[in-house]
């Protein structure tokens, strides 16, 4: 999916915290919420279309979606994660 060397140098565009690949179980959960129309991005817009993966910020507050093997590293497109 994402090259390990690239992942080491990538960071959150807002806070510059390190990011890591999301666990498959989290992606499955988010995709179920997307399919049910229950998931919004940080800008408050509904998330449409299945995500292939995600990059989770170190503080676990936001996930940046991966679509077609391309990480969407836009702050407003981040998906808030609840504990």
SULLIN-V438972 format. One record per pair of residues at least 24 apart in sequence whose C-alpha atoms are under 10 Angstrom apart, sorted by the first residue. I is the first residue (numbers start at 1). J is the second residue. D is the distance in Angstrom with one decimal. If there is no record, write none. Layout:
i-><I;I>
j-><J;J>
d-><D;D>
//
This chain:
i-><1;1;1;1;1;1;1;2;2;2;2;2;2;7;10;10;11;11;11;11;11;12;12;12;12;12;12;12;12;12;12;12;13;13;13;13;14;14;14;14;15;15;15;16;16;17;17;17;17;18;18;18;18;18;19;19;19;19;19;19;19;19;19;19;20;20;20;20;20;20;20;21;21;21;21;21;21;21;21;22;22;22;22;22;22;22;22;22;22;23;23;23;23;24;24;24;26;26;26;26;27;27;27;27;27;27;27;28;28;30;30;30;39;39;40;40;40;40;41;41;41;41;41;41;41;41;42;42;42;42;42;42;42;42;43;43;43;43;43;43;44;44;44;44;45;45;46;46;47;47;47;54;54;56;56;57>
j-><52;53;66;68;69;70;71;53;55;66;69;70;71;55;55;73;55;56;57;58;73;55;56;57;58;62;63;64;73;74;75;78;57;73;74;75;57;73;74;75;57;58;75;57;58;56;57;58;59;55;56;57;58;59;54;55;56;57;58;59;60;62;63;64;54;55;56;57;58;60;63;53;54;55;56;57;63;64;66;53;54;55;56;57;60;63;64;65;66;53;54;55;56;52;53;54;53;54;63;81;51;52;53;54;63;65;66;52;53;54;79;81;79;80;77;78;79;80;65;75;76;77;78;79;80;81;74;75;76;77;78;79;80;81;75;76;77;78;79;80;76;77;79;80;76;77;77;79;77;78;79;78;79;80;81;81>
d-><9.3;8.6;9.2;9.4;6.0;8.8;9.9;9.8;9.9;9.4;7.2;8.3;8.6;9.1;9.7;9.7;9.3;9.7;7.8;9.1;9.1;9.0;8.7;6.3;8.6;9.3;9.5;8.6;7.5;9.1;8.4;9.9;9.9;6.8;7.3;6.8;10.0;9.5;8.9;6.6;8.9;9.9;10.0;8.9;9.5;9.8;6.4;5.9;7.9;9.6;8.5;6.2;5.5;8.9;9.6;5.8;5.3;4.5;5.5;9.0;9.0;9.8;8.8;9.1;8.3;5.3;5.3;6.8;7.2;9.7;9.4;7.6;6.0;4.7;6.2;9.1;9.2;9.6;9.7;6.7;5.2;5.5;5.7;9.4;9.8;7.8;9.3;9.4;10.0;8.3;8.3;9.3;9.2;9.4;7.5;9.0;8.9;8.9;9.9;9.7;7.3;7.5;6.0;7.1;9.8;9.2;10.0;9.3;9.0;10.0;9.1;9.4;8.0;9.0;9.0;9.1;6.8;7.9;9.9;9.3;6.7;5.5;5.6;4.5;6.5;9.8;9.8;7.4;5.1;6.1;5.5;5.7;6.1;9.9;8.5;4.9;6.9;8.2;9.0;9.8;8.4;9.2;9.5;9.9;9.0;8.6;10.0;10.0;8.4;9.7;8.3;9.6;9.4;9.9;9.0;9.9>
//
